[in-house]
Amino acid sequence: MTMARARRRRLAAYSAGAIVIALAASVGIAAVLIQNAGIGRSAASASDMRPAVPVCGFPGALVGKIVADAPRDQDTEPIGSRYRLSLNDDLHIAGLYMTDAGALVESQKDDGSRVFAPVTGGGADRGIVVDFDRDTREPHNNGSVAVAPDGTVYAIDSYEGRRDIAVFDARGTQTAAIAVPKSDASEEHPLDLHGVTWVPDFDGEPVLLVGERGVVTHIFREDGTYLGVSNSLPGAIIGASGNLVTAVEPISTDTVALSVTDVATGETVMSASYRPADGESGAGTPGLERPGAVVPAPHADGFLIYEAGESLTWVDSIGVRRGIWLGDQHSSPSPVGDIVTHSGTYWMSVTVEGEESVLKLSADEMAAMLATPVSYKAQNGPAIAQLGIGVGVVSDAPFNHADWGEQLTVSLRFESGWGLLDGDSAADDLEFRYSIRGDPLSAQPITEPERDVDPEVGGGEVSLEVPSAVPGPYELSIRMVDGASGETRSAACFRYSIGAEGSDLNLDDLAPGAGWGGPDPLRGVQLADRLGIGSFRLQLDMGTLIADPAQTPAATRIDWSNLPGAADDATSVLDGFRQIRAASDYALAHDVEVIVQVGQNGDAERAAVDAGTWDGWAGVIVAAFARHAPGITLWSPWNEPNVSFDSGADFSTRVDIPFARAAHAANSEARVIAGNTLGFADEWWTDAATTPLCQEVDALAVHPYTGWNRSWEEEGFAGAGAGYDSFRKAIGAECADLPVWDTESGWTSDGTLPYWTQGSKVARKLLWNRLDDVAGWTYFFSEGGWGENNLSWSLIQYESHVKPGALAFAAVSRTLVGLGTPSLVDTGIPVAHAAAFADAPGTLAAWTDEARVDAELTATAATATVTDQYGATREIELTNGRAEVVLTSNLQFFSTSDGSEVHVAPAEPFGDDVLRGAHVRASSTAEGSDAQIVTSGSVNPYLPWRSGTAEGRVDENPALTVSLDKPVTINRIAVASGSMECCETGLRSYTISVRSEDGEWQRVASVEDQFWSRVRISEFDPISVTAVRVEVPWTTIRDTRVLDVNYSGLVGGLPPPFLGVQTASSEAVSIAAISAWAPG
């Protein structure tokens, strides 16, 4: 689906309707005070936050923007006073004004008229009504009105050829009409004049400023005295805060400047240049969506830029980012209207959980809100981490991607006018420094040292040196530094990618139709081809296609204009199918399967099933596709039915089987993929298999998501008898011959660790699918930004960049072609896997359970080629048939030059795990956890051991001790952390000690900042031991004593806001396995 937001710019808000200022009571608007509304909290110190690994775009103290600053269970400290506005359905907040009597809220009616009322309530004696005679004049809008401190209202009256400022007193009576002389910009149009602004001090007295055509500003005293046209003030004023007027004016053919001018002095005190949004994706520097009011920041430290419906941004005098308050309709204030400040107090219109309100904040409260940490996700990362307005890293390629052999140019761009105030440089002391890293999970990770860049004050571009010869994804972290103090002022993260040889991921020639919720049909099929997915799911919404599902099915009763991808002006059946037909033709030509999913547990399909019309509608829809898109023959009834149907037999009988019979009758080429359950759902499928389902359908499908974003192996799906093995056992012999599909699954890519592991997990699952004989995998989903909890599942981030998962999918799917059927082979390495291929004996694939281990490659050939999961290749020489290699969680292919067999073995042989089955004693254990699991012999238990409390109190010394029955000599110990891919803690720092035969304990390893590898093998000199102990120390974060663990992998190991920061031990330490081996 494609989701778009309507963009309403205050600068050009020429909506129809006349100006009305009305009594609150008379139009149904009321303000209710909710004291100390509990929105936000004060920010804590950021002096002791050190991530285990750098977080791209958040160097040094800037990481505090995304790190928890309060305990998870602490009630949110109330900040400010919230005034909830009870509005009529046709009223919407449009602005705020300050008067001597208090704040006024301006609302706009659907007909364009406006209503003003006191924010803090009031009756008829405090309200005013100003009404132009709308019956005799054409309705139009000349922009903002001005409200003076005494309540006088000034509004443009351009009806019947007039060019007046209409003046109304506090009773709503028009007292004067000030004529506005014509200027050189006049075109004798009703909309020549735009907006009235009141400022308190121009040559010592208040004045009114009236804009004309965005190029001229007229100046009047309050008594109507005309002072002429200003040569120094901006011509496109959009608001004011005291004497500071805000304007947006062009400074070049493609750049505008948001400026703040002090009317009293004529000095420009803030200027930020940027390119206005043009609808193109991620190719430019940060700009502003719809700038509105600009007010001084708390304690006169910069400025706050209000973008209605977007954010409140804190910047310095040249637009350098200081902080941001993002809108969130569900859980925090979302700016929707305006902001004003007076005497150190801020009034801001917001939406809180769908309710329109006004929030009153002191300067300290506003500063605290701007410092409140934000959850770091793919969708908001670019908004949180910015250098500033009009300055950023850009490339010359769509999605910042270059295919193999192409040159990618990456530059630091400064928009025209950047860094200037009144023509003079305000950025002389600023420096820029950037560093680059490739995938840190790679066997040979690429890192580039930090380099310096001087700014181009006034505008320009500086080319950046970036590695582009090796395929793969890259992160460029850049920071703006104060040259005098060395302080990092702001920072950003730029992601780019290089494609593998043979891949085509230049996406600028794809069909249009990218969407937040996924691509339109033709673009989706093209992406399935380019990425190597091989299939695309087309979802039909029965509720929009069929008005009454209970009526007799007929093609004429289907609104085909609501098909996915149909143009807005589609009227005929052919129009509705036009893009789907194009997608069908492309799919046939490029061997892509299109799966049409009909319904998804919605009310419409439920109604059809209950009315007995479900099979009839299925037949009509399949027949229509056979006529208009004959290349589409795969069908999928419903989505994840086990969520709503407890009985698999019931669903099969009422939905899948009738659909299959109808589909086959309507099109003999139709193939029906049944089930599509969330997870393997073995019991549900066993129930379904008791029906004739497998005699009626053509394939079965599951959505085998892993829990908590874990890998396929850590979830346990790769184990013998688990995953697809268990599923096939559940469906039984009657269904054994049917192809099995994965029609929906994927991994999120939000945060430091998940961004990179998406590529690794995708690559490995492609191979596991071959090993498990999976007919197809429709990844969820190819391109977009949508996801539950605002997480991003896509392979290509909407209007942004190509992710590691996309590069891996394209490269690995291509590599696997022609290799033949894979089979697992033993490596002799307990945490490593390898697969050989029937048709390519000289090729071996190898990877680990999220560990980094040294290994030995053996073959008779003189050389071998190593191909990583992104398609990067390198040659290695074998000496006496051997070569040292490194195995990681990233999939690698090893191919010999002469096609001879190739094997992987440990650099030093592993014997038995001497700790397997040994007794474990825990200092504490969380409820539902079992310490004994750590000696199960597997680094992939479903649930790891987690620390708890000791006698109801904090466990001050979380530890696990594994005791042996007799002394054993060892020289390697592996400790596996629980998963931290999503929302749980993992190991970061710990010590490993052993007890010798004499009973003395000695430390053999100290691990610090474990992050990229879930499993860590520590080596030491051989020693005879009777026990092994793992202990986790304490540290401080934000002046809070906490265990030194990774608080998920989202923020480099530091706690994200939802996890909180608190002194606690329960659930904090997570250990999945402890193993030890004797010398080889």
C-alpha positions, -999 to 999 in steps of 0.1 A, spaced: 0 0 0 11 35 -6 7 60 23 10 97 17 6 127 40 -11 158 29 13 187 32 -1 221 41 24 249 41 17 279 62 35 301 37 10 293 10 -22 286 30 -46 303 7 -77 283 18 -111 294 8 -133 312 34 -136 346 51 -122 355 85 -144 350 115 -133 355 151 -160 341 174 -169 336 210 -157 302 223 -191 293 236 -209 303 204 -190 279 182 -185 250 205 -148 253 214 -138 250 250 -105 246 268 -101 222 297 -70 224 319 -53 191 327 -27 202 352 7 186 349 -4 164 321 25 139 325 40 146 291 78 142 291 104 143 318 136 161 326 167 149 310 195 132 329 232 136 326 249 121 296 285 121 310 289 83 315 274 68 284 298 47 264 284 22 239 301 -11 233 305 -1 197 301 32 179 265 41 169 265 57 134 254 93 137 256 95 175 292 100 185 302 108 220 276 125 242 252 127 213 243 91 219 223 105 248 196 114 223 186 78 221 195 64 255 171 59 284 172 86 310 148 72 336 139 38 351 116 17 330 89 15 357 91 51 369 60 71 364 66 99 339 73 131 356 46 157 348 59 185 327 39 216 318 1 222 319 -21 207 292 -53 224 281 -75 200 262 -96 217 235 -131 204 230 -137 213 193 -166 210 170 -161 185 142 -154 213 117 -128 232 138 -91 226 136 -63 243 155 -45 268 132 -25 292 155 -18 308 188 -15 344 199 -4 361 231 -24 391 245 -22 409 278 -52 388 289 -35 355 280 -31 331 252 -56 328 224 -61 298 203 -70 301 166 -90 274 150 -101 271 114 -134 258 102 -139 236 72 -152 265 52 -120 285 58 -133 308 85 -115 312 118 -124 311 154 -104 327 183 -109 318 220 -89 321 252 -68 289 258 -77 290 295 -114 293 289 -137 323 294 -172 335 286 -189 360 263 -175 389 282 -140 379 271 -147 367 235 -149 387 203 -166 382 170 -152 396 139 -172 389 108 -168 401 72 -201 401 53 -196 368 36 -230 369 18 -219 396 -6 -182 388 -11 -164 360 -27 -147 339 1 -109 338 1 -81 339 26 -53 365 28 -32 346 53 -26 352 90 -42 379 111 -24 398 138 -35 402 174 -20 430 194 -14 427 232 -46 447 239 -67 423 218 -70 445 187 -73 423 156 -58 433 123 -69 414 91 -65 419 54 -98 429 36 -93 425 -1 -130 421 -11 -146 442 -39 -112 455 -50 -102 469 -16 -66 467 -2 -73 474 35 -61 464 69 -94 460 87 -91 469 124 -114 454 151 -115 463 187 -119 439 216 -157 439 212 -154 427 175 -164 461 161 -145 473 131 -130 507 140 -109 515 110 -98 504 76 -62 512 67 -56 514 30 -25 497 17 -9 516 -12 0 498 -43 36 488 -50 56 477 -79 46 441 -71 9 448 -72 -11 428 -98 -46 440 -87 -55 405 -75 -74 397 -43 -45 377 -31 -18 403 -37 -16 410 1 -8 382 24 -6 382 62 -5 409 88 23 408 115 24 430 146 58 437 162 64 459 193 94 479 183 103 495 150 121 528 157 107 527 192 70 520 185 48 491 174 42 486 137 21 464 114 39 445 86 19 435 55 34 413 28 27 416 -9 34 389 -34 62 376 -12 86 403 -23 74 435 -7 67 444 30 45 474 38 50 491 72 23 509 92 19 524 126 -10 512 146 -29 544 139 -26 538 101 4 560 94 21 546 64 59 543 67 65 530 32 79 498 18 109 483 36 141 478 18 157 458 47 129 436 60 121 403 42 92 402 18 77 368 27 71 371 65 53 340 79 53 349 116 68 368 145 78 364 181 81 398 196 105 418 174 118 387 157 101 381 123 104 349 104 105 347 67 111 322 39 127 337 8 144 323 -22 182 328 -24 189 308 -55 170 289 -82 166 259 -60 173 271 -25 153 291 1 163 305 34 143 304 66 155 336 84 148 354 116 153 392 116 152 416 145 130 444 134 144 467 160 180 464 147 175 451 112 200 423 120 195 388 108 199 366 139 192 333 123 194 319 88 190 284 75 191 276 38 177 245 23 161 230 -8 123 228 -5 108 193 -6 103 182 -42 91 147 -37 124 131 -46 138 105 -23 167 108 1 190 127 -24 193 160 -7 204 177 25 180 180 55 153 206 48 120 217 63 87 201 54 64 230 63 82 257 84 60 279 105 67 299 137 103 303 149 107 314 185 138 319 207 149 286 224 150 283 262 174 307 279 181 324 245 202 295 234 193 293 197 159 290 181 129 266 179 115 259 145 79 247 145 68 225 117 31 217 120 25 180 121 62 173 119 84 184 147 99 211 169 135 215 160 162 233 181 189 249 160 216 275 164 219 307 144 229 289 111 206 259 115 230 235 131 209 208 149 208 210 187 178 189 194 144 178 182 109 170 195 93 145 171 56 142 167 40 109 177 3 107 175 1 78 200 23 85 229 37 120 229 28 155 218 26 160 180 29 195 168 -1 204 147 -6 242 148 16 268 163 39 279 191 43 313 209 64 324 238 61 352 263 80 360 294 98 327 295 67 306 289 59 286 258 24 278 245 22 251 219 -7 234 201 -3 196 201 -22 164 195 -20 139 223 -35 105 216 -58 121 190 -69 150 212 -61 185 202 -46 205 231 -24 234 240 6 227 261 21 254 284 57 249 293 83 269 312 118 274 296 132 246 318 104 223 309 108 230 272 145 223 275 138 191 292 113 180 265 139 187 238 164 166 256 140 136 261 155 105 245 138 91 214 136 55 204 160 49 175 145 32 145 150 31 108 122 55 101 133 83 124 171 78 124 176 104 97 154 129 116 172 124 149 208 124 136 213 155 114 241 179 110 217 207 105 194 224 80 210 226 45 241 205 52 245 168 48 261 139 30 246 132 -5 254 109 -34 248 110 -71 228 78 -71 192 68 -62 191 51 -29 229 58 -25 237 26 -45 261 18 -72 262 -15 -91 295 -34 -96 319 -14 -118 300 19 -114 315 49 -97 296 63 -67 303 99 -59 296 109 -22 299 145 -11 293 168 18 269 194 5 264 229 18 234 246 3 237 281 -11 239 306 17 249 280 43 267 294 73 261 331 64 244 358 85 239 390 67 266 380 42 292 373 69 305 338 79 292 324 111 309 290 107 346 298 107 352 277 138 334 246 125 351 214 112 337 182 98 351 147 105 339 114 91 346 77 94 334 47 74 328 11 83 316 -19 63 298 -49 77 315 -55 111 303 -91 110 324 -99 79 355 -120 81 375 -91 69 355 -60 80 363 -28 62 370 3 84 383 37 73 400 61 98 384 94 106 392 121 80 388 159 82 367 181 59 366 219 59 332 235 53 322 254 22 307 285 38 282 301 15 275 269 -4 293 242 -23 302 205 -22 333 186 -9 340 152 -23 344 125 4 367 95 0 346 64 3 355 27 -4 336 15 -34 356 -13 -49 342 -40 -25 305 -50 -28 286 -46 4 268 -21 27 286 8 43 279 34 70 295 68 70 293 86 103 300 123 101 302 149 129 304 187 131 331 198 155 337 231 172 374 237 162 381 257 193 368 234 220 367 201 201 331 196 211 309 177 187 280 199 178 259 176 156 263 144 136 246 123 110 247 88 95 249 82 58 243 47 44 254 36 9 260 3 -9 279 -14 -37 263 -42 -56 278 -76 -65 290 -84 -100 259 -95 -120 234 -79 -97 212 -50 -109 201 -29 -80 201 5 -97 165 13 -89 160 45 -108 145 27 -138 119 8 -119 82 16 -123 69 43 -100 48 32 -70 71 30 -40 51 32 -8 56 33 29 35 1 32 51 -16 2 54 -11 -35 27 -12 -61 23 -44 -82 46 -37 -111 73 -22 -90 70 -50 -65 74 -77 -92 104 -58 -106 120 -57 -72 113 -94 -67 132 -100 -99 161 -77 -91 165 -88 -55 163 -125 -63 132 -130 -42 114 -147 -71 79 -140 -58 56 -111 -50 24 -112 -29 -5 -91 -42 -30 -84 -14 -67 -79 -23 -88 -60 2 -123 -76 -1 -138 -48 20 -130 -22 -7 -137 -45 -37 -171 -58 -26 -197 -36 -10 -219 -64 2 -202 -98 4 -234 -115 13 -251 -108 -20 -249 -131 -50 -214 -130 -64 -210 -113 -98 -182 -95 -116 -204 -65 -120 -207 -62 -82 -169 -58 -77 -153 -24 -77 -123 -32 -98 -110 4 -95 -99 -5 -60 -75 -32 -71 -39 -26 -60 -21 -2 -83 -52 11 -100 -50 48 -110 -72 72 -90 -92 79 -121 -98 43 -130 -134 36 -141 -135 4 -161 -124 -31 -154 -95 -27 -178 -84 5 -160 -85 -14 -127 -63 -42 -140 -40 -21 -161 -10 -22 -137 -17 -57 -125 -16 -68 -162 17 -51 -166 30 -69 -135 17 -102 -148 35 -97 -181 67 -88 -164 65 -117 -141 60 -142 -169 90 -127 -188 113 -128 -157 102 -160 -140 87 -143 -110 57 -158 -92 28 -135 -83 8 -148 -53 -27 -132 -50 -38 -132 -14 -76 -128 -11 -86 -112 22 -68 -113 56 -92 -121 84 -113 -90 76 -150 -84 82 -158 -87 44 -144 -122 39 -159 -133 72 -192 -121 60 -188 -140 28 -179 -172 46 -209 -169 69 -233 -161 40 -220 -190 19 -208 -168 -9 -171 -171 -2 -165 -197 -30 -186 -177 -54 -166 -146 -50 -134 -166 -52 -145 -180 -86 -154 -145 -99 -121 -130 -89 -100 -159 -102 -119 -158 -135 -114 -121 -139 -76 -124 -133 -75 -153 -159 -90 -129 -184 -71 -97 -176 -38 -110 -160 -34 -145 -173 2 -148 -161 -10 -148 -125 -20 -183 -114 -10 -186 -77 -36 -179 -51 -36 -177 -13 -68 -175 7 -66 -153 37 -36 -144 58 -25 -161 91 -59 -178 98 -47 -195 130 -49 -160 146 -87 -160 142 -96 -197 136 -86 -219 165 -94 -250 145 -74 -258 114 -100 -283 103 -127 -256 105 -108 -231 85 -98 -257 59 -134 -268 55 -149 -234 54 -123 -213 36 -93 -231 19 -112 -261 3 -141 -241 -11 -117 -215 -24 -95 -241 -41 -124 -258 -58 -137 -225 -70 -103 -213 -82 -96 -246 -101 -131 -244 -117 -125 -208 -128 -90 -214 -142 -75 -248 -148 -40 -232 -144 -48 -219 -109 -27 -232 -81 -38 -226 -45 -14 -222 -16 -33 -231 16 -28 -222 52 -3 -193 54 -2 -196 91 16 -174 116 45 -197 126 46 -234 120 15 -239 142 20 -277 142 -12 -286 162 -33 -264 140 -19 -281 109 -24 -316 123 -61 -306 128 -63 -292 92 -48 -324 78 -78 -344 90 -98 -328 62 -95 -334 25 -74 -302 23 -43 -318 8 -63 -334 -20 -78 -301 -30 -49 -276 -28 -16 -274 -46 8 -262 -19 10 -254 18 25 -223 34 37 -209 67 50 -176 80 80 -189 101 90 -157 119 115 -161 147 109 -147 181 125 -114 192 142 -110 158 165 -140 165 183 -159 138 170 -191 123 195 -211 142 190 -194 176 153 -199 173 160 -236 171 145 -241 136 178 -255 123 179 -284 148 171 -319 138 134 -326 141 125 -289 145 113 -262 121 102 -277 88 109 -313 101 84 -308 128 59 -292 104 61 -320 79 56 -345 107 25 -326 118 8 -326 84 15 -363 79 20 -386 49 -12 -374 32 3 -340 27 40 -349 24 42 -345 -14 28 -310 -15 53 -281 -20 58 -260 11 62 -222 9 73 -195 32 49 -168 20 58 -142 46 87 -138 70 116 -114 75 137 -95 100 136 -60 112 167 -38 107 163 -11 134 192 -2 155 230 -9 156 230 -47 156 198 -56 137 208 -33 108 238 -55 101 224 -89 111 195 -86 88 220 -94 59 235 -124 78 201 -139 87 187 -135 52 217 -151 36 217 -181 60 180 -186 57 183 -188 19 206 -217 23 185 -233 51 155 -230 27 174 -251 2 184 -276 29 147 -278 40 133 -281 4 112 -249 7 95 -241 -26 97 -203 -23 102 -175 2 82 -143 -3 102 -120 19 83 -95 40 88 -71 24 109 -58 -5 106 -20 -1 89 3 24 91 16 59 60 2 76 61 -23 105 44 -30 138 57 -7 166 72 15 138 99 -11 131 111 -16 96 111 -50 80 119 -41 44 150 -49 24 150 -14 9 142 15 32 115 37 18 131 66 -1 164 61 16 189 32 11 195 -4 1 199 -25 33 223 -54 40 194 -78 37 187 -66 1 224 -70 -10 226 -104 6 193 -116 -9 204 -105 -44 239 -120 -41 233 -153 -23 202 -162 -44 223 -157 -75 252 -177 -61 230 -206 -51 218 -210 -87 235 -239 -103 251 -253 -72 226 -281 -68 211 -296 -38 230 -288 -6 237 -311 23 252 -304 57 288 -315 64 307 -317 97 333 -290 103 346 -302 136 339 -268 150 311 -269 176 296 -235 167 300 -237 129 280 -250 100 289 -260 65 271 -272 34 284 -290 3 266 -290 -30 256 -319 -53 265 -301 -85 295 -283 -73 319 -304 -53 345 -277 -54 323 -253 -34 315 -252 3 293 -227 22 302 -220 59 289 -199 87 287 -198 125 262 -194 153 270 -157 157 307 -165 166 340 -154 152 363 -184 149 396 -192 132 394 -222 109 415 -241 83 405 -245 47 418 -277 31 419 -287 -6 443 -301 -32 440 -269 -52 466 -242 -52 441 -214 -47 406 -208 -37 380 -181 -41 361 -167 -11 328 -151 -19 310 -134 9 272 -129 13 273 -96 -6 292 -110 -36 326 -97 -27 354 -121 -38 390 -126 -29 416 -151 -38 436 -171 -11 466 -193 -16 468 -228 -1 501 -239 12 505 -277 14 468 -278 8 459 -256 37 449 -220 43 438 -200 74 404 -185 72 380 -168 96 344 -179 99 316 -156 112 279 -154 112 281 -140 77 277 -167 50 308 -174 30 313 -196 -1 347 -213 -6 354 -225 -41 386 -242 -54 403 -232 -86 403 -267 -100 369 -279 -88 384 -303 -62 366 -309 -30 371 -283 -2 367 -287 35 367 -266 66 382 -277 99 391 -261 132 424 -244 134 429 -265 166 408 -296 170 380 -296 195 374 -325 217 342 -332 237 326 -303 255 337 -312 291 310 -290 306 281 -307 289 256 -319 314 277 -306 343 259 -292 374 253 -254 373 249 -232 404 235 -197 399 238 -167 422 201 -160 413 176 -171 386 147 -152 371 113 -167 371 108 -191 342 146 -194 337 168 -225 343 205 -222 349 211 -258 339 203 -249 303 238 -234 299 255 -269 299 230 -284 274 257 -285 248 239 -261 225 245 -224 221 209 -221 208 185 -230 236 151 -215 232 154 -197 265 187 -187 281 194 -185 318 187 -150 332 197 -136 365 171 -128 392 171 -114 427 190 -128 456 167 -133 486 144 -107 472 171 -81 467 194 -71 439 219 -98 431 251 -79 438 274 -106 422 255 -123 393 274 -154 384 272 -190 371 294 -217 384 298 -250 365 313 -278 386 330 -309 373 331 -344 389 369 -346 384 397 -324 372 399 -318 334 425 -300 314 411 -272 292 424 -243 271 392 -229 256 359 -217 270 330 -204 250 303 -183 265 271 -177 245 249 -147 253 212 -146 250 198 -128 220 198 -90 221 185 -85 185 153 -69 198 142 -62 233 164 -82 257 197 -79 273 229 -97 263 264 -102 276 289 -73 272 316 -75 299 324 -104 321 352 -124 336 359 -162 333 376 -179 362 385 -215 368 391 -235 400 423 -255 400 428 -288 416 441 -271 448 408 -253 451 421 -219 442 403 -196 418 421 -178 390 409 -156 362 417 -168 327 398 -143 306 383 -108 309 359 -99 281 350 -63 275 325 -48 250 313 -81 235 287 -70 210 290 -82 174 295 -119 183 268 -136 204 292 -164 211 328 -157 223 356 -183 226 383 -173 250 417 -191 247 444 -195 274 472 -218 284 461 -253 293 451 -257 329 435 -285 350 402 -273 364 374 -286 386 350 -257 380 343 -227 357 327 -195 368 314 -165 348 308 -133 366 293 -100 354 305 -66 369 287 -34 375 291 0 358 272 33 357 250 48 330 236 83 335 249 82 371 229 51 378 246 19 389 237 -9 364 251 -43 354 276 -41 326 256 -58 300 243 -50 265 208 -35 270 197 -49 236 216 -43 204 196 -13 194 218 15 207 253 0 207 245 -18 240 232 12 259 196 10 271 170 24 247 142 45 263 117 16 265 141 -5 286 149 23 310 180 27 331 178 13 367 197 -6 393 184 -41 389 196 -77 384 164 -96 376 164 -105 338 196 -85 333 223 -111 328 216 -135 300 237 -166 293 227 -192 268 256 -216 271 290 -222 287 313 -248 270 349 -258 275 373 -280 255 406 -297 261 436 -289 239 435 -306 205 
